[in-house]
Amino acid sequence: MKKIEAIIRPEKLEQVKAALEKQGHVAMTITEVTGRGEQKGIALQFRGRRMEVDTLPKVKIETVVKDELVEQLVNAISSAAKTGKFGDGKIFVYPLEQVIRVRTDERLN
């Protein structure tokens, strides 16, 4: 099994959730985070003064899938989250050693 972690723009969350649901995958954890990448933040005007904001709001989606579904779900996330501009985010895929369902102590593979 693999863990997919995607950091995306907050305004793309609903599209990504819909894309995952369309693939039959509804289980996920969603966290509001802040961060910065190559764009190193943005400059804003506030009350006539220029302000540098070096971390931007993002959303982190985490989900666990069987190995054979990784490419399908990564493609769905990427397609739904993409704007073609800096700050679209990143997708990380991690191997999982064990997955244990707390309610039943079932070991999932």
Protein Blocks (a to p, Z undefined) as FASTA:
>chain_A
ZZddddddfklmmmmmmmmmmnopabdcddddddddfknpaaddeehiacddfbdcdddd
dddddfklmmmmmmmmmmmmpgoiahibpcdddddfbdcdfklopacZZ
